[in-house]
Amino acid sequence: MAKPLKFQIVEEARSLIADKQHWCRGRLAEDARGVSVFPTSASAVKRCGLGAVIAAAYQLARDYDAANELAHNALRPHSGISTLVHVNDERGHAAVLALFDEVIGAA
């Protein structure tokens, strides 16, 4: 049986930032020059946890509005967007991956 969509989104988000070189804090996403870009942009090379969730949702939905809604619901009921942003910006890369792993483990 296939995993629910929200778990697929979190798994893909985790893979997007698994390598710390592809992760950032304080911005949803950055290009190769460190300029802030949309997390769904083809030029994005780094994403924060939330940016990764949005990008992963967009890869599946191919619609910005749907991706935004899917991203905001992907971590529920385990945690919410504000928790993810706090963990990303205050606790760092390893903590974001751990949060994603907890959500994935609940599948």
N, C-alpha and C positions, 0 to 999 in steps of 0.2 A: 504494500500500500504506500502510495506517495505521501511524503510529508506535507503538512499544510503549507500554504503559500508563505505565511509569516516566517516559518522556520527556514524555508528556502531563501528568503530575503536576508535573514540574519546570517545564514551560512555564507551567502555570496558577499555580504558586507564584510564579514570576517576575512574572507579570502582577499578582498581588495586592500585591506590594511594589515594583513598578517606580517608582512615585511615592514619593519619600522620605517624604512626609507619612503614608504608610501602613505605614511600617517602624519598628521599635523594637529596642532591645537590652536584654538583662537579663531579659526576660519573654517568654513565648510569644506573648502578645497583650494588648492594652489596649483599653478602651472609650474613648469620647469624653472621659471625665473623667480618663483616665490610670489607671484601676483595672484590675488584672490580671484577665483573663477567659480562658476556654478559647479556643483559636484557631478552633474550629468554631462559636463563639457568634455569633448574629446581631448582637450588640452590638459585636463586635470591629471596630475601625477601623484598628488598627495590629497588625502581626505581625512577629516576628523571622523569620529565614530558615527555621528549623525549624517555627515556627508556621504559616508560609505553606505549607510542604510538607504538614503535617498537614491544614490546611484544604483544600488542593487535593485531597488523597487522599480526604478525607471527601466532597467535592462529587461525586466519581466513585463512591465505594463506598456512601455513605449508611449506613455502619456504623462505629461508633467503633473496634472492635477491628480490623477489616479496614483501616481508614484508618491506624491506628497502624502496622500491619505494612507496609502499602504505603509509608508515609512513611519508615520505617526502611530500606527496601530501594531507594527511588527513586534515591539517589545512588550506589549501589554499581554496579560496583566502583571507580568514579572516586574517591569519597571516602565518608566515613561521617558519622554524626550528630555525633560529637565534633568533627570537622573543621569542619562547618557551624556549630556553636555557637561554636567558637573564632573562626572568620572573622567571624561576625556580631558578636560582642561585642568583639573586639580590633581587627579591621581595618575594620569598618564596612560601610555600605550598598553602596557601589560594589564592594567585594570580594565581597559576597554575590551581587550580580548577575553579576559576572564568573565566579564559581564555577558558578552556574546556567547561564550561557552555555557554559561548557566542557562541562558534562554534556549540554546540548541539542545542542551541536555534534558530539558523539560519536554521535548518532543515525544 
